Amino acid sequence: MRLAREVGIKANVARIDPAPKHADFASQVSTYREQVTRELLAFAKAKVLGKDGRALVLLDVARLQKMVDEVKSGA
């Protein structure tokens, strides 16, 4: 979400170009690259994010924010 806000959100979509490496995501949340890959694939299947060349495209920023808020609140 921080990266989405940094690049700008337009019409509920954010384009992060170039996409961070899975290993970089993993180091930020103390997990393995493989787990990050699985989670990103799950988000892609749920149509929350996608890839466009080198870019990571957040297709539904509001839905992703809701998911983050639910995790933070323990719901």
N, CA, C and O atoms as a Tripos MOL2 file, in Angstrom:
@<TRIPOS>MOLECULE
protein
  300   299    75     0     0
PROTEIN
NO_CHARGES

@<TRIPOS>ATOM
      1 N           0.8270   -1.1850    0.0000 N.3       1 MET1
      2 CA          0.0000    0.0000    0.0000 C.3       1 MET1
      3 C           0.8790    1.2590    0.0000 C.2       1 MET1
      4 O           0.5530    2.2560   -0.6440 O.2       1 MET1
      5 N           1.9790    1.1950    0.7220 N.am      2 ARG2
      6 CA          2.8740    2.3470    0.7620 C.3       2 ARG2
      7 C           3.3940    2.6630   -0.6410 C.2       2 ARG2
      8 O           3.4230    3.8240   -1.0490 O.2       2 ARG2
      9 N           3.8000    1.6380   -1.3690 N.am      3 LEU3
     10 CA          4.2880    1.8500   -2.7270 C.3       3 LEU3
     11 C           3.1910    2.3990   -3.6340 C.2       3 LEU3
     12 O           3.4540    3.2480   -4.4860 O.2       3 LEU3
     13 N           1.9820    1.9240   -3.4560 N.am      4 ALA4
     14 CA          0.8580    2.4150   -4.2690 C.3       4 ALA4
     15 C           0.6280    3.9010   -4.0090 C.2       4 ALA4
     16 O           0.4090    4.6750   -4.9410 O.2       4 ALA4
     17 N           0.6780    4.2900   -2.7360 N.am      5 ARG5
     18 CA          0.4900    5.7100   -2.4280 C.3       5 ARG5
     19 C           1.6340    6.5480   -2.9980 C.2       5 ARG5
     20 O           1.4160    7.6650   -3.4650 O.2       5 ARG5
     21 N           2.8540    6.0060   -2.9600 N.am      6 GLU6
     22 CA          4.0100    6.7500   -3.4820 C.3       6 GLU6
     23 C           3.9050    6.9950   -4.9830 C.2       6 GLU6
     24 O           4.2280    8.0850   -5.4560 O.2       6 GLU6
     25 N           3.4560    5.9880   -5.7380 N.am      7 VAL7
     26 CA          3.3770    6.1520   -7.1920 C.3       7 VAL7
     27 C           2.1020    6.8510   -7.6270 C.2       7 VAL7
     28 O           2.0250    7.3880   -8.7320 O.2       7 VAL7
     29 N           1.1090    6.8430   -6.7620 N.am      8 GLY8
     30 CA         -0.1590    7.4930   -7.0740 C.3       8 GLY8
     31 C          -1.2330    6.4920   -7.4530 C.2       8 GLY8
     32 O          -0.9850    5.5280   -8.1770 O.2       8 GLY8
     33 N          -2.4120    6.7380   -6.9550 N.am      9 ILE9
     34 CA         -3.5670    5.8750   -7.2060 C.3       9 ILE9
     35 C          -4.5510    6.6620   -8.0500 C.2       9 ILE9
     36 O          -4.9900    7.7450   -7.6610 O.2       9 ILE9
     37 N          -4.8930    6.1170   -9.1990 N.am     10 LYS10
     38 CA         -5.8440    6.7740  -10.0960 C.3      10 LYS10
     39 C          -6.9400    5.7890  -10.4330 C.2      10 LYS10
     40 O          -6.6680    4.6900  -10.9170 O.2      10 LYS10
     41 N          -8.1750    6.1750  -10.1820 N.am     11 ALA11
     42 CA         -9.3400    5.3370  -10.4840 C.3      11 ALA11
     43 C          -9.2090    3.9600   -9.8260 C.2      11 ALA11
     44 O          -9.5400    2.9400  -10.4290 O.2      11 ALA11
     45 N          -8.7190    3.9470   -8.5760 N.am     12 ASN12
     46 CA         -8.6050    2.7300   -7.7740 C.3      12 ASN12
     47 C          -7.5360    1.7630   -8.2960 C.2      12 ASN12
     48 O          -7.5430    0.5820   -7.9480 O.2      12 ASN12
     49 N          -6.6220    2.2640   -9.1280 N.am     13 VAL13
     50 CA         -5.5480    1.4430   -9.7060 C.3      13 VAL13
     51 C          -4.2120    2.1350   -9.4590 C.2      13 VAL13
     52 O          -4.1050    3.3580   -9.5500 O.2      13 VAL13
     53 N          -3.1890    1.3280   -9.1430 N.am     14 ALA14
     54 CA         -1.8310    1.8550   -8.9970 C.3      14 ALA14
     55 C          -0.8810    0.9810   -9.8050 C.2      14 ALA14
     56 O          -1.0240   -0.2420   -9.8420 O.2      14 ALA14
     57 N           0.0730    1.6090  -10.4410 N.am     15 ARG15
     58 CA          1.0450    0.8940  -11.2780 C.3      15 ARG15
     59 C           2.4420    1.1390  -10.7070 C.2      15 ARG15
     60 O           2.9400    2.2640  -10.7130 O.2      15 ARG15
     61 N           3.0560    0.0730  -10.2190 N.am     16 ILE16
     62 CA          4.3880    0.1570   -9.6300 C.3      16 ILE16
     63 C           5.3720   -0.3970  -10.6560 C.2      16 ILE16
     64 O           5.3830   -1.5940  -10.9430 O.2      16 ILE16
     65 N           6.1990    0.4960  -11.2030 N.am     17 ASP17
     66 CA          7.0990    0.1070  -12.2890 C.3      17 ASP17
     67 C           8.4940    0.6640  -12.0240 C.2      17 ASP17
     68 O           8.6690    1.8780  -11.9310 O.2      17 ASP17
     69 N           9.4760   -0.2080  -11.9040 N.am     18 PRO18
     70 CA          9.4110   -1.6650  -11.9940 C.3      18 PRO18
     71 C           8.8920   -2.2720  -10.6940 C.2      18 PRO18
     72 O           8.9740   -1.6670   -9.6250 O.2      18 PRO18
     73 N           8.3620   -3.4700  -10.8160 N.am     19 ALA19
     74 CA          7.8550   -4.1860   -9.6470 C.3      19 ALA19
     75 C           9.0190   -4.5710   -8.7390 C.2      19 ALA19
     76 O          10.0910   -4.9310   -9.2250 O.2      19 ALA19
     77 N           8.8160   -4.4970   -7.4270 N.am     20 PRO20
     78 CA          9.8680   -4.9620   -6.5170 C.3      20 PRO20
     79 C          10.1040   -6.4630   -6.7020 C.2      20 PRO20
     80 O           9.1950   -7.1990   -7.0880 O.2      20 PRO20
     81 N          11.3050   -6.8970   -6.4300 N.am     21 LYS21
     82 CA         11.6160   -8.3160   -6.4980 C.3      21 LYS21
     83 C          10.9440   -9.0470   -5.3450 C.2      21 LYS21
     84 O          10.7790   -8.4910   -4.2600 O.2      21 LYS21
     85 N          10.5630  -10.2810   -5.5820 N.am     22 HIS22
     86 CA          9.9170  -11.0830   -4.5430 C.3      22 HIS22
     87 C          10.7960  -11.1880   -3.3090 C.2      22 HIS22
     88 O          10.2920  -11.1870   -2.1860 O.2      22 HIS22
     89 N          12.0930  -11.2790   -3.5040 N.am     23 ALA23
     90 CA         13.0240  -11.3630   -2.3730 C.3      23 ALA23
     91 C          12.9910  -10.0800   -1.5380 C.2      23 ALA23
     92 O          13.1370  -10.1280   -0.3160 O.2      23 ALA23
     93 N          12.7970   -8.9310   -2.1990 N.am     24 ASP24
     94 CA         12.7000   -7.6620   -1.4640 C.3      24 ASP24
     95 C          11.4340   -7.6290   -0.6090 C.2      24 ASP24
     96 O          11.4720   -7.2170    0.5500 O.2      24 ASP24
     97 N          10.3060   -8.0690   -1.1900 N.am     25 PHE25
     98 CA          9.0720   -8.1740   -0.4000 C.3      25 PHE25
     99 C           9.2920   -9.0820    0.8000 C.2      25 PHE25
    100 O           8.9130   -8.7500    1.9240 O.2      25 PHE25
    101 N           9.9090  -10.2350    0.5480 N.am     26 ALA26
    102 CA         10.1100  -11.2310    1.5950 C.3      26 ALA26
    103 C          10.9480  -10.6810    2.7390 C.2      26 ALA26
    104 O          10.6350  -10.9210    3.9050 O.2      26 ALA26
    105 N          11.9870   -9.9600    2.4290 N.am     27 SER27
    106 CA         12.8390   -9.4280    3.4900 C.3      27 SER27
    107 C          12.1090   -8.3870    4.3300 C.2      27 SER27
    108 O          12.4070   -8.2330    5.5150 O.2      27 SER27
    109 N          11.1640   -7.6770    3.7400 N.am     28 GLN28
    110 CA         10.4100   -6.6580    4.4780 C.3      28 GLN28
    111 C           9.4260   -7.2750    5.4620 C.2      28 GLN28
    112 O           9.1040   -6.6570    6.4770 O.2      28 GLN28
    113 N           8.9450   -8.4740    5.1840 N.am     29 VAL29
    114 CA          7.9440   -9.0960    6.0560 C.3      29 VAL29
    115 C           8.4570  -10.3780    6.7170 C.2      29 VAL29
    116 O           7.6770  -11.1680    7.2490 O.2      29 VAL29
    117 N           9.7670  -10.5720    6.6770 N.am     30 SER30
    118 CA         10.4140  -11.7110    7.3530 C.3      30 SER30
    119 C           9.8350  -13.0620    6.9410 C.2      30 SER30
    120 O           9.4090  -13.8520    7.7830 O.2      30 SER30
    121 N           9.8280  -13.3120    5.6430 N.am     31 THR31
    122 CA          9.3710  -14.5980    5.1290 C.3      31 THR31
    123 C          10.2700  -15.0030    3.9580 C.2      31 THR31
    124 O          11.2920  -14.3680    3.6960 O.2      31 THR31
    125 N           9.8820  -16.0380    3.2810 N.am     32 TYR32
    126 CA         10.6560  -16.5470    2.1550 C.3      32 TYR32
    127 C          10.0850  -16.0580    0.8350 C.2      32 TYR32
    128 O           8.8900  -15.7840    0.7200 O.2      32 TYR32
    129 N          10.9560  -15.9540   -0.1570 N.am     33 ARG33
    130 CA         10.5500  -15.5230   -1.4870 C.3      33 ARG33
    131 C           9.4510  -16.4090   -2.0450 C.2      33 ARG33
    132 O           8.5270  -15.9230   -2.6980 O.2      33 ARG33
    133 N           9.5460  -17.7090   -1.7910 N.am     34 GLU34
    134 CA          8.5510  -18.6440   -2.3060 C.3      34 GLU34
    135 C           7.1580  -18.3390   -1.7600 C.2      34 GLU34
    136 O           6.1720  -18.4500   -2.4880 O.2      34 GLU34
    137 N           7.0670  -17.9590   -0.4980 N.am     35 GLN35
    138 CA          5.7730  -17.6170    0.0960 C.3      35 GLN35
    139 C           5.2070  -16.3450   -0.5290 C.2      35 GLN35
    140 O           4.0030  -16.2390   -0.7650 O.2      35 GLN35
    141 N           6.0820  -15.3890   -0.7930 N.am     36 VAL36
    142 CA          5.6410  -14.1520   -1.4580 C.3      36 VAL36
    143 C           5.0780  -14.4910   -2.8320 C.2      36 VAL36
    144 O           4.0370  -13.9620   -3.2190 O.2      36 VAL36
    145 N           5.7460  -15.3580   -3.5680 N.am     37 THR37
    146 CA          5.2780  -15.7600   -4.8900 C.3      37 THR37
    147 C           3.8930  -16.3850   -4.7980 C.2      37 THR37
    148 O           3.0170  -16.0620   -5.6010 O.2      37 THR37
    149 N           3.6830  -17.2740   -3.8330 N.am     38 ARG38
    150 CA          2.3610  -17.9080   -3.6640 C.3      38 ARG38
    151 C           1.2830  -16.8720   -3.3570 C.2      38 ARG38
    152 O           0.1880  -16.9230   -3.9160 O.2      38 ARG38
    153 N           1.5960  -15.9370   -2.4700 N.am     39 GLU39
    154 CA          0.6020  -14.9280   -2.0970 C.3      39 GLU39
    155 C           0.2860  -13.9960   -3.2620 C.2      39 GLU39
    156 O          -0.8720  -13.6330   -3.4700 O.2      39 GLU39
    157 N           1.2990  -13.6090   -4.0170 N.am     40 LEU40
    158 CA          1.0480  -12.7530   -5.1820 C.3      40 LEU40
    159 C           0.1970  -13.4720   -6.2190 C.2      40 LEU40
    160 O          -0.6570  -12.8560   -6.8560 O.2      40 LEU40
    161 N           0.4220  -14.7630   -6.3910 N.am     41 LEU41
    162 CA         -0.4200  -15.5450   -7.3060 C.3      41 LEU41
    163 C          -1.8660  -15.5950   -6.8090 C.2      41 LEU41
    164 O          -2.7990  -15.5140   -7.6080 O.2      41 LEU41
    165 N          -2.0520  -15.7280   -5.5060 N.am     42 ALA42
    166 CA         -3.4100  -15.7270   -4.9410 C.3      42 ALA42
    167 C          -4.0850  -14.3790   -5.1740 C.2      42 ALA42
    168 O          -5.2690  -14.3330   -5.5100 O.2      42 ALA42
    169 N          -3.3460  -13.2760   -5.0000 N.am     43 PHE43
    170 CA         -3.9070  -11.9500   -5.2760 C.3      43 PHE43
    171 C          -4.2510  -11.8010   -6.7540 C.2      43 PHE43
    172 O          -5.2570  -11.1800   -7.0970 O.2      43 PHE43
    173 N          -3.4330  -12.3590   -7.6200 N.am     44 ALA44
    174 CA         -3.7060  -12.2920   -9.0540 C.3      44 ALA44
    175 C          -4.9730  -13.0720   -9.4010 C.2      44 ALA44
    176 O          -5.7970  -12.5990  -10.1830 O.2      44 ALA44
    177 N          -5.1320  -14.2650   -8.8240 N.am     45 LYS45
    178 CA         -6.3450  -15.0590   -9.0580 C.3      45 LYS45
    179 C          -7.5880  -14.3430   -8.5590 C.2      45 LYS45
    180 O          -8.6660  -14.4800   -9.1380 O.2      45 LYS45
    181 N          -7.4340  -13.5690   -7.4700 N.am     46 ALA46
    182 CA         -8.5570  -12.8160   -6.9050 C.3      46 ALA46
    183 C          -8.7860  -11.4940   -7.6440 C.2      46 ALA46
    184 O          -9.6710  -10.7210   -7.2790 O.2      46 ALA46
    185 N          -7.9860  -11.2400   -8.6810 N.am     47 LYS47
    186 CA         -8.0980  -10.0200   -9.5000 C.3      47 LYS47
    187 C          -7.8070   -8.7470   -8.7040 C.2      47 LYS47
    188 O          -8.3480   -7.6820   -9.0020 O.2      47 LYS47
    189 N          -6.9440   -8.8670   -7.6870 N.am     48 VAL48
    190 CA         -6.5420   -7.7040   -6.9060 C.3      48 VAL48
    191 C          -5.2970   -7.0740   -7.5130 C.2      48 VAL48
    192 O          -5.1120   -5.8590   -7.4400 O.2      48 VAL48
    193 N          -4.4450   -7.8970   -8.1110 N.am     49 LEU49
    194 CA         -3.2590   -7.3620   -8.7730 C.3      49 LEU49
    195 C          -2.9420   -8.1450  -10.0200 C.2      49 LEU49
    196 O          -3.4280   -9.2560  -10.2320 O.2      49 LEU49
    197 N          -2.1160   -7.5380  -10.8360 N.am     50 GLY50
    198 CA         -1.6890   -8.1720  -12.0720 C.3      50 GLY50
    199 C          -0.3160   -7.6760  -12.4580 C.2      50 GLY50
    200 O           0.2490   -6.8020  -11.7990 O.2      50 GLY50
    201 N           0.2170   -8.2310  -13.5210 N.am     51 LYS51
    202 CA          1.5170   -7.8140  -14.0440 C.3      51 LYS51
    203 C           1.3090   -7.2400  -15.4360 C.2      51 LYS51
    204 O           0.4360   -7.6730  -16.1880 O.2      51 LYS51
    205 N           2.1260   -6.2670  -15.7520 N.am     52 ASP52
    206 CA          2.1380   -5.6890  -17.0930 C.3      52 ASP52
    207 C           3.5940   -5.4060  -17.4290 C.2      52 ASP52
    208 O           4.1370   -4.3610  -17.0710 O.2      52 ASP52
    209 N           4.2130   -6.3470  -18.1180 N.am     53 GLY53
    210 CA          5.6480   -6.2200  -18.3750 C.3      53 GLY53
    211 C           6.4050   -6.2800  -17.0640 C.2      53 GLY53
    212 O           6.2830   -7.2530  -16.3190 O.2      53 GLY53
    213 N           7.1860   -5.2470  -16.7730 N.am     54 ARG54
    214 CA          7.9550   -5.1880  -15.5310 C.3      54 ARG54
    215 C           7.1450   -4.6120  -14.3740 C.2      54 ARG54
    216 O           7.6210   -4.5920  -13.2390 O.2      54 ARG54
    217 N           5.9500   -4.1540  -14.6410 N.am     55 ALA55
    218 CA          5.1600   -3.4450  -13.6360 C.3      55 ALA55
    219 C           4.2380   -4.3790  -12.8610 C.2      55 ALA55
    220 O           3.7280   -5.3680  -13.3870 O.2      55 ALA55
    221 N           4.0470   -4.0320  -11.6050 N.am     56 LEU56
    222 CA          3.0490   -4.6660  -10.7510 C.3      56 LEU56
    223 C           1.8610   -3.7060  -10.7340 C.2      56 LEU56
    224 O           2.0110   -2.5400  -10.3680 O.2      56 LEU56
    225 N           0.6950   -4.1870  -11.1230 N.am     57 VAL57
    226 CA         -0.4790   -3.3220  -11.2210 C.3      57 VAL57
    227 C          -1.4870   -3.7340  -10.1550 C.2      57 VAL57
    228 O          -2.0010   -4.8520  -10.1650 O.2      57 VAL57
    229 N          -1.7570   -2.8190   -9.2430 N.am     58 LEU58
    230 CA         -2.7920   -3.0560   -8.2410 C.3      58 LEU58
    231 C          -4.1150   -2.6890   -8.8940 C.2      58 LEU58
    232 O          -4.3920   -1.5160   -9.1440 O.2      58 LEU58
    233 N          -4.9230   -3.6960   -9.1650 N.am     59 LEU59
    234 CA         -6.1540   -3.5110   -9.9320 C.3      59 LEU59
    235 C          -7.3260   -3.0240   -9.0940 C.2      59 LEU59
    236 O          -8.2790   -2.4580   -9.6280 O.2      59 LEU59
    237 N          -7.2620   -3.2410   -7.7860 N.am     60 ASP60
    238 CA         -8.3440   -2.8410   -6.8820 C.3      60 ASP60
    239 C          -7.7290   -2.4110   -5.5570 C.2      60 ASP60
    240 O          -7.6980   -3.1780   -4.5950 O.2      60 ASP60
    241 N          -7.2420   -1.1780   -5.5210 N.am     61 VAL61
    242 CA         -6.5390   -0.6660   -4.3510 C.3      61 VAL61
    243 C          -7.4560   -0.6490   -3.1300 C.2      61 VAL61
    244 O          -7.0160   -0.9770   -2.0280 O.2      61 VAL61
    245 N          -8.7010   -0.2760   -3.3040 N.am     62 ALA62
    246 CA         -9.6330   -0.2200   -2.1700 C.3      62 ALA62
    247 C          -9.8230   -1.6040   -1.5530 C.2      62 ALA62
    248 O          -9.8510   -1.7410   -0.3300 O.2      62 ALA62
    249 N          -9.9500   -2.6120   -2.3820 N.am     63 ARG63
    250 CA        -10.1150   -3.9820   -1.8730 C.3      63 ARG63
    251 C          -8.8520   -4.4500   -1.1580 C.2      63 ARG63
    252 O          -8.9340   -5.0940   -0.1120 O.2      63 ARG63
    253 N          -7.6880   -4.1320   -1.7130 N.am     64 LEU64
    254 CA         -6.4340   -4.4980   -1.0620 C.3      64 LEU64
    255 C          -6.3130   -3.7930    0.2840 C.2      64 LEU64
    256 O          -5.8910   -4.4080    1.2640 O.2      64 LEU64
    257 N          -6.6760   -2.5180    0.3480 N.am     65 GLN65
    258 CA         -6.6250   -1.7890    1.6200 C.3      65 GLN65
    259 C          -7.5580   -2.4230    2.6470 C.2      65 GLN65
    260 O          -7.2100   -2.5260    3.8230 O.2      65 GLN65
    261 N          -8.7330   -2.8450    2.2080 N.am     66 LYS66
    262 CA         -9.6670   -3.5060    3.1100 C.3      66 LYS66
    263 C          -9.0620   -4.8050    3.6460 C.2      66 LYS66
    264 O          -9.2070   -5.1230    4.8260 O.2      66 LYS66
    265 N          -8.3880   -5.5460    2.7790 N.am     67 MET67
    266 CA         -7.7510   -6.8060    3.2030 C.3      67 MET67
    267 C          -6.6570   -6.5160    4.2370 C.2      67 MET67
    268 O          -6.5400   -7.2220    5.2390 O.2      67 MET67
    269 N          -5.8620   -5.4770    3.9890 N.am     68 VAL68
    270 CA         -4.8000   -5.0980    4.9300 C.3      68 VAL68
    271 C          -5.4090   -4.7080    6.2710 C.2      68 VAL68
    272 O          -4.9300   -5.1350    7.3210 O.2      68 VAL68
    273 N          -6.4680   -3.8970    6.2370 N.am     69 ASP69
    274 CA         -7.1160   -3.4590    7.4690 C.3      69 ASP69
    275 C          -7.6720   -4.6480    8.2580 C.2      69 ASP69
    276 O          -7.5860   -4.6720    9.4860 O.2      69 ASP69
    277 N          -8.2370   -5.6250    7.5630 N.am     70 GLU70
    278 CA         -8.7760   -6.8100    8.2460 C.3      70 GLU70
    279 C          -7.6740   -7.5970    8.9400 C.2      70 GLU70
    280 O          -7.8590   -8.0870   10.0530 O.2      70 GLU70
    281 N          -6.5300   -7.7150    8.2790 N.am     71 VAL71
    282 CA         -5.4040   -8.4490    8.8770 C.3      71 VAL71
    283 C          -4.8920   -7.6940   10.0990 C.2      71 VAL71
    284 O          -4.6120   -8.2960   11.1350 O.2      71 VAL71
    285 N          -4.7710   -6.3880    9.9760 N.am     72 LYS72
    286 CA         -4.2740   -5.5670   11.0900 C.3      72 LYS72
    287 C          -5.2070   -5.6260   12.2990 C.2      72 LYS72
    288 O          -4.7500   -5.6090   13.4420 O.2      72 LYS72
    289 N          -6.5200   -5.6950   12.0440 N.am     73 SER73
    290 CA         -7.4850   -5.7110   13.1440 C.3      73 SER73
    291 C          -7.6790   -7.1210   13.7100 C.2      73 SER73
    292 O          -8.3220   -7.2930   14.7450 O.2      73 SER73
    293 N          -7.1270   -8.1210   13.0320 N.am     74 GLY74
    294 CA         -7.2540   -9.4930   13.5060 C.3      74 GLY74
    295 C          -8.5660  -10.1320   13.1290 C.2      74 GLY74
    296 O          -8.9320  -11.1650   13.6890 O.2      74 GLY74
    297 N          -9.2810   -9.5440   12.1950 N.am     75 ALA75
    298 CA        -10.5950  -10.0730   11.7820 C.3      75 ALA75
    299 C         -10.4540  -11.2830   10.8940 C.2      75 ALA75
    300 O         -11.4560  -11.8500   10.4590 O.2      75 ALA75
@<TRIPOS>BOND
     1     1     2 1
     2     2     3 1
     3     3     4 2
     4     3     5 am
     5     5     6 1
     6     6     7 1
     7     7     8 2
     8     7     9 am
     9     9    10 1
    10    10    11 1
    11    11    12 2
    12    11    13 am
    13    13    14 1
    14    14    15 1
    15    15    16 2
    16    15    17 am
    17    17    18 1
    18    18    19 1
    19    19    20 2
    20    19    21 am
    21    21    22 1
    22    22    23 1
    23    23    24 2
    24    23    25 am
    25    25    26 1
    26    26    27 1
    27    27    28 2
    28    27    29 am
    29    29    30 1
    30    30    31 1
    31    31    32 2
    32    31    33 am
    33    33    34 1
    34    34    35 1
    35    35    36 2
    36    35    37 am
    37    37    38 1
    38    38    39 1
    39    39    40 2
    40    39    41 am
    41    41    42 1
    42    42    43 1
    43    43    44 2
    44    43    45 am
    45    45    46 1
    46    46    47 1
    47    47    48 2
    48    47    49 am
    49    49    50 1
    50    50    51 1
    51    51    52 2
    52    51    53 am
    53    53    54 1
    54    54    55 1
    55    55    56 2
    56    55    57 am
    57    57    58 1
    58    58    59 1
    59    59    60 2
    60    59    61 am
    61    61    62 1
    62    62    63 1
    63    63    64 2
    64    63    65 am
    65    65    66 1
    66    66    67 1
    67    67    68 2
    68    67    69 am
    69    69    70 1
    70    70    71 1
    71    71    72 2
    72    71    73 am
    73    73    74 1
    74    74    75 1
    75    75    76 2
    76    75    77 am
    77    77    78 1
    78    78    79 1
    79    79    80 2
    80    79    81 am
    81    81    82 1
    82    82    83 1
    83    83    84 2
    84    83    85 am
    85    85    86 1
    86    86    87 1
    87    87    88 2
    88    87    89 am
    89    89    90 1
    90    90    91 1
    91    91    92 2
    92    91    93 am
    93    93    94 1
    94    94    95 1
    95    95    96 2
    96    95    97 am
    97    97    98 1
    98    98    99 1
    99    99   100 2
   100    99   101 am
   101   101   102 1
   102   102   103 1
   103   103   104 2
   104   103   105 am
   105   105   106 1
   106   106   107 1
   107   107   108 2
   108   107   109 am
   109   109   110 1
   110   110   111 1
   111   111   112 2
   112   111   113 am
   113   113   114 1
   114   114   115 1
   115   115   116 2
   116   115   117 am
   117   117   118 1
   118   118   119 1
   119   119   120 2
   120   119   121 am
   121   121   122 1
   122   122   123 1
   123   123   124 2
   124   123   125 am
   125   125   126 1
   126   126   127 1
   127   127   128 2
   128   127   129 am
   129   129   130 1
   130   130   131 1
   131   131   132 2
   132   131   133 am
   133   133   134 1
   134   134   135 1
   135   135   136 2
   136   135   137 am
   137   137   138 1
   138   138   139 1
   139   139   140 2
   140   139   141 am
   141   141   142 1
   142   142   143 1
   143   143   144 2
   144   143   145 am
   145   145   146 1
   146   146   147 1
   147   147   148 2
   148   147   149 am
   149   149   150 1
   150   150   151 1
   151   151   152 2
   152   151   153 am
   153   153   154 1
   154   154   155 1
   155   155   156 2
   156   155   157 am
   157   157   158 1
   158   158   159 1
   159   159   160 2
   160   159   161 am
   161   161   162 1
   162   162   163 1
   163   163   164 2
   164   163   165 am
   165   165   166 1
   166   166   167 1
   167   167   168 2
   168   167   169 am
   169   169   170 1
   170   170   171 1
   171   171   172 2
   172   171   173 am
   173   173   174 1
   174   174   175 1
   175   175   176 2
   176   175   177 am
   177   177   178 1
   178   178   179 1
   179   179   180 2
   180   179   181 am
   181   181   182 1
   182   182   183 1
   183   183   184 2
   184   183   185 am
   185   185   186 1
   186   186   187 1
   187   187   188 2
   188   187   189 am
   189   189   190 1
   190   190   191 1
   191   191   192 2
   192   191   193 am
   193   193   194 1
   194   194   195 1
   195   195   196 2
   196   195   197 am
   197   197   198 1
   198   198   199 1
   199   199   200 2
   200   199   201 am
   201   201   202 1
   202   202   203 1
   203   203   204 2
   204   203   205 am
   205   205   206 1
   206   206   207 1
   207   207   208 2
   208   207   209 am
   209   209   210 1
   210   210   211 1
   211   211   212 2
   212   211   213 am
   213   213   214 1
   214   214   215 1
   215   215   216 2
   216   215   217 am
   217   217   218 1
   218   218   219 1
   219   219   220 2
   220   219   221 am
   221   221   222 1
   222   222   223 1
   223   223   224 2
   224   223   225 am
   225   225   226 1
   226   226   227 1
   227   227   228 2
   228   227   229 am
   229   229   230 1
   230   230   231 1
   231   231   232 2
   232   231   233 am
   233   233   234 1
   234   234   235 1
   235   235   236 2
   236   235   237 am
   237   237   238 1
   238   238   239 1
   239   239   240 2
   240   239   241 am
   241   241   242 1
   242   242   243 1
   243   243   244 2
   244   243   245 am
   245   245   246 1
   246   246   247 1
   247   247   248 2
   248   247   249 am
   249   249   250 1
   250   250   251 1
   251   251   252 2
   252   251   253 am
   253   253   254 1
   254   254   255 1
   255   255   256 2
   256   255   257 am
   257   257   258 1
   258   258   259 1
   259   259   260 2
   260   259   261 am
   261   261   262 1
   262   262   263 1
   263   263   264 2
   264   263   265 am
   265   265   266 1
   266   266   267 1
   267   267   268 2
   268   267   269 am
   269   269   270 1
   270   270   271 1
   271   271   272 2
   272   271   273 am
   273   273   274 1
   274   274   275 1
   275   275   276 2
   276   275   277 am
   277   277   278 1
   278   278   279 1
   279   279   280 2
   280   279   281 am
   281   281   282 1
   282   282   283 1
   283   283   284 2
   284   283   285 am
   285   285   286 1
   286   286   287 1
   287   287   288 2
   288   287   289 am
   289   289   290 1
   290   290   291 1
   291   291   292 2
   292   291   293 am
   293   293   294 1
   294   294   295 1
   295   295   296 2
   296   295   297 am
   297   297   298 1
   298   298   299 1
   299   299   300 2
@<TRIPOS>SUBSTRUCTURE
     1 MET1         2 RESIDUE 1 A MET
     2 ARG2         6 RESIDUE 1 A ARG
     3 LEU3        10 RESIDUE 1 A LEU
     4 ALA4        14 RESIDUE 1 A ALA
     5 ARG5        18 RESIDUE 1 A ARG
     6 GLU6        22 RESIDUE 1 A GLU
     7 VAL7        26 RESIDUE 1 A VAL
     8 GLY8        30 RESIDUE 1 A GLY
     9 ILE9        34 RESIDUE 1 A ILE
    10 LYS10       38 RESIDUE 1 A LYS
    11 ALA11       42 RESIDUE 1 A ALA
    12 ASN12       46 RESIDUE 1 A ASN
    13 VAL13       50 RESIDUE 1 A VAL
    14 ALA14       54 RESIDUE 1 A ALA
    15 ARG15       58 RESIDUE 1 A ARG
    16 ILE16       62 RESIDUE 1 A ILE
    17 ASP17       66 RESIDUE 1 A ASP
    18 PRO18       70 RESIDUE 1 A PRO
    19 ALA19       74 RESIDUE 1 A ALA
    20 PRO20       78 RESIDUE 1 A PRO
    21 LYS21       82 RESIDUE 1 A LYS
    22 HIS22       86 RESIDUE 1 A HIS
    23 ALA23       90 RESIDUE 1 A ALA
    24 ASP24       94 RESIDUE 1 A ASP
    25 PHE25       98 RESIDUE 1 A PHE
    26 ALA26      102 RESIDUE 1 A ALA
    27 SER27      106 RESIDUE 1 A SER
    28 GLN28      110 RESIDUE 1 A GLN
    29 VAL29      114 RESIDUE 1 A VAL
    30 SER30      118 RESIDUE 1 A SER
    31 THR31      122 RESIDUE 1 A THR
    32 TYR32      126 RESIDUE 1 A TYR
    33 ARG33      130 RESIDUE 1 A ARG
    34 GLU34      134 RESIDUE 1 A GLU
    35 GLN35      138 RESIDUE 1 A GLN
    36 VAL36      142 RESIDUE 1 A VAL
    37 THR37      146 RESIDUE 1 A THR
    38 ARG38      150 RESIDUE 1 A ARG
    39 GLU39      154 RESIDUE 1 A GLU
    40 LEU40      158 RESIDUE 1 A LEU
    41 LEU41      162 RESIDUE 1 A LEU
    42 ALA42      166 RESIDUE 1 A ALA
    43 PHE43      170 RESIDUE 1 A PHE
    44 ALA44      174 RESIDUE 1 A ALA
    45 LYS45      178 RESIDUE 1 A LYS
    46 ALA46      182 RESIDUE 1 A ALA
    47 LYS47      186 RESIDUE 1 A LYS
    48 VAL48      190 RESIDUE 1 A VAL
    49 LEU49      194 RESIDUE 1 A LEU
    50 GLY50      198 RESIDUE 1 A GLY
    51 LYS51      202 RESIDUE 1 A LYS
    52 ASP52      206 RESIDUE 1 A ASP
    53 GLY53      210 RESIDUE 1 A GLY
    54 ARG54      214 RESIDUE 1 A ARG
    55 ALA55      218 RESIDUE 1 A ALA
    56 LEU56      222 RESIDUE 1 A LEU
    57 VAL57      226 RESIDUE 1 A VAL
    58 LEU58      230 RESIDUE 1 A LEU
    59 LEU59      234 RESIDUE 1 A LEU
    60 ASP60      238 RESIDUE 1 A ASP
    61 VAL61      242 RESIDUE 1 A VAL
    62 ALA62      246 RESIDUE 1 A ALA
    63 ARG63      250 RESIDUE 1 A ARG
    64 LEU64      254 RESIDUE 1 A LEU
    65 GLN65      258 RESIDUE 1 A GLN
    66 LYS66      262 RESIDUE 1 A LYS
    67 MET67      266 RESIDUE 1 A MET
    68 VAL68      270 RESIDUE 1 A VAL
    69 ASP69      274 RESIDUE 1 A ASP
    70 GLU70      278 RESIDUE 1 A GLU
    71 VAL71      282 RESIDUE 1 A VAL
    72 LYS72      286 RESIDUE 1 A LYS
    73 SER73      290 RESIDUE 1 A SER
    74 GLY74      294 RESIDUE 1 A GLY
    75 ALA75      298 RESIDUE 1 A ALA
